[in-house]
Amino acid sequence: MCRGFDFAGIRAYYVALPHSRKSMARRIKLGFNVDHVATVRQARRIDQPDPVAAALLAELAGADGITVHLREDRRHIQDRDVRVLKQVVKTRLNLEMGLADEIQKIALDVVPYGVTLVPEKRQEITTEGGLDAIAESSRIAPFTKQCRDKGIDVSLFIDPEALQVRKAKELGATAVEMHTGTYCEYHRDPARRAKELTRLKVCVELAKELGLEPRVGHGLDYVNVEDLVRNVSGIAEANIGHSIVARAVFVGIEQAIREMRELLVYG
Ligand code: PXP
């Protein structure tokens, strides 16, 4: 009888090696955004480096999920990447997306583990600011329902504001990802940093109270993530891309993932 490839067993062994002492501690899940690998590939419009290969290596090193943003302009992630990742990702595939009809259709066809709804502007270098769940509610609600009917988790990428968290709950989301861009931008300014940490703390607490999975993401790196972990308890997942890919250029994806994973441990 063919028992197939024991990915879970191999991963568990591989991941446990450098983490045995901390493995019992509470840990924030690491969602690795591989868009930045695709950006390098698209600079030449050839087939490497492949974000799919990056995703597989990251999973083996302990990433808890893989995130890709299929943008309308296809500047980095391509349709093929999403479909192949759906086949090979063994953890959780999180499809980040704007609300364009075409992308909604792809999401409902591929059925990733989850989607994260983000605002998307053509001219932006990366996602700027969170989704306005209040202003966009008439577009978010029907799509969220269609996703939930197919068993797809729905996360809204929002600024850390209580009104937005409450609206996400009302619209049927299962998670909220709090935008950490402002926190990261002002990380070196103690007063602003403290203010942003408080906003994040309040919203993580509120999300938990409402039964939403509290996530964070955007701009997090190996330096600024430590204050966040130390000061904001209860974060379920951090979605990180650029800093891990930047580190991976020098030390490889597996080590870059392991190092970030070590920083996501509470206590
Ligand atoms: N979360 C969301 C919703 C994002 O749009 C991005 C950027 O693609 C990230 C997380 C990751 O941000 P960064 O690449 O700065 O780590």
Residues whose N, C-alpha, C, O or C-beta is under 5 A from the ligand:
A	BS01	PXP	N33 V118 T127 F157 G217 H218 G219 L220 N239 I240 G241 H242 S243
